C-alpha cells in the first residue's frame, strides 16, 4: 500500500478507496485521483477530498443532507456514463465549502457546482453552472 504526505499527515492509499474524477475538477484537470478523509467520529459532517496527484491540494466537503437542504441535480446521459451512474440512489451530492480569508466572513457552501459521487463505481464529477431552487427542511 502506498502512502502520501499531506497537510493531514501521512495517509495510506488503499486502491479500493480511491475516487476518480475522470475530467478532474475545474481548474485542477490534471488531478483525477482523490481520497475522501474525515475525522474519526461517527457521522462526520465535514469531509476532505485529498488529491493523490498533488499532496498540497484538498477540498472541504459536506453532504447536502447535513445542511438540511432538499437539492436535486440533473445529469446528462454523457455525465452519467462518465461516472458510470445507472441508478439515482447510487449518487451522493457533496458541496464544496470555502471560507474567505477576510476576518469575520463565514463558511459558505457552493450550491452552484456540487460534486456528484457514484458510490458504486467510486467515480465523480463536479457539475458546474447549476441554478438550483434550494429548499431548507426543518
C-alpha positions as a printed Julia matrix, in Angstrom:
138×3 Matrix{Float64}:
   0.0    0.0     0.0
   1.28   3.47   -0.9
   1.45   6.43    1.47
   1.26  10.16    0.8
   2.4   13.04    3.0
  -0.35  15.68    3.13
  -1.37  18.57    5.37
  -3.4   15.93    7.24
  -0.27  13.91    7.87
   0.75  10.68    6.22
  -2.19   8.82    4.68
  -2.3    5.29    3.35
  -3.65   4.86   -0.15
  -5.72   1.71   -0.5
  -6.51   1.39   -4.23
 -10.01   0.18   -3.28
 -10.8    3.56   -1.7
  -9.5    5.86   -4.44
 -12.1    8.16   -6.01
 -11.64   9.04   -9.67
 -12.7   12.29  -11.31
 -12.3   11.33  -14.99
 -12.12  15.01  -16.03
 -10.55  16.29  -12.82
 -12.07  19.27  -11.04
 -12.47  22.64  -12.8
  -9.11  24.37  -12.58
  -7.42  21.13  -11.49
  -8.0   18.91  -14.53
  -4.66  17.1   -14.09
  -5.67  15.86  -10.64
  -8.0   12.92  -11.17
  -7.35  10.67   -8.16
  -8.62  11.56   -4.69
  -9.2   10.08   -1.27
 -12.09  11.12    0.96
 -10.95  11.78    4.53
 -12.88  12.58    7.7
 -12.43  12.86   11.42
 -12.56   9.66   13.44
 -16.1   10.05   14.73
 -19.49   8.61   13.82
 -21.34  10.56   11.11
 -18.77  13.29   10.46
 -20.25  16.43    8.91
 -17.2   17.74    7.08
 -15.04  15.59    4.85
 -11.88  16.42    2.96
 -11.22  15.46   -0.62
  -7.45  14.96   -0.74
  -5.79  14.84   -4.15
  -3.48  11.88   -4.63
  -1.87  13.6    -7.61
  -0.96  16.79   -5.72
  -0.37  16.43   -1.97
  -0.95  20.17   -1.48
  -4.47  20.09   -2.95
  -7.55  19.31   -0.85
 -11.14  20.48   -0.67
 -13.58  20.62    2.26
 -16.93  18.99    1.52
 -20.28  18.48    3.19
 -23.18  16.23    2.21
 -26.24  18.2     1.14
 -28.35  16.4     3.76
 -26.13  17.68    6.57
 -27.18  21.21    5.68
 -30.86  20.3     5.78
 -31.28  21.03    2.07
 -33.54  19.42   -0.47
 -31.43  19.67   -3.59
 -31.66  17.93   -6.95
 -29.2   17.87   -9.82
 -29.89  16.65  -13.35
 -27.08  14.9   -15.2
 -26.86  14.38  -18.95
 -26.52  10.88  -20.38
 -22.87  11.69  -21.09
 -22.25  12.71  -17.46
 -23.96   9.56  -16.17
 -21.81   7.44  -18.49
 -18.67   9.29  -17.39
 -19.18   8.28  -13.74
 -20.96   5.0   -14.62
 -24.13   6.1   -12.84
 -27.11   3.87  -13.61
 -29.31   4.39  -10.53
 -30.01   7.73   -8.84
 -29.74   6.13   -5.4
 -26.06   5.38   -6.07
 -25.3    9.11   -6.24
 -24.23  11.24   -3.29
 -24.27  15.03   -3.58
 -21.48  16.93   -1.85
 -20.95  20.68   -1.67
 -17.55  22.35   -1.59
 -17.02  24.57    1.43
 -15.0   27.76    1.43
 -14.0   30.34    3.97
 -12.85  33.74    2.73
  -9.54  35.0     4.06
 -11.27  38.13    5.32
 -11.81  38.06    9.05
 -15.4   37.75   10.17
 -16.62  36.07    6.99
 -18.49  32.81    7.42
 -18.01  29.47    5.73
 -20.13  29.07    2.62
 -21.21  26.07    0.55
 -21.01  26.2    -3.23
 -24.5   25.17   -4.34
 -23.82  26.11   -7.97
 -21.15  23.45   -8.5
 -21.9   20.3    -6.48
 -19.78  17.17   -6.58
 -21.74  14.11   -7.72
 -20.18  10.87   -6.44
 -21.22   7.43   -7.65
 -20.67   5.34   -4.53
 -20.62   2.09   -6.53
 -18.07   2.99   -9.22
 -16.19   5.47   -6.98
 -16.22   7.93   -9.88
 -17.25  11.54   -9.52
 -17.62  14.85  -11.28
 -18.17  18.44  -10.33
 -21.34  19.7   -12.03
 -20.89  23.4   -12.71
 -23.38  26.08  -13.66
 -26.27  24.81  -11.54
 -29.15  27.17  -10.94
 -30.9   25.38   -8.15
 -34.05  26.07   -6.25
 -32.96  25.24   -2.72
 -35.46  24.29   -0.06
 -34.5   24.19    3.61
 -36.05  21.34    5.58
 -36.89  21.69    9.23
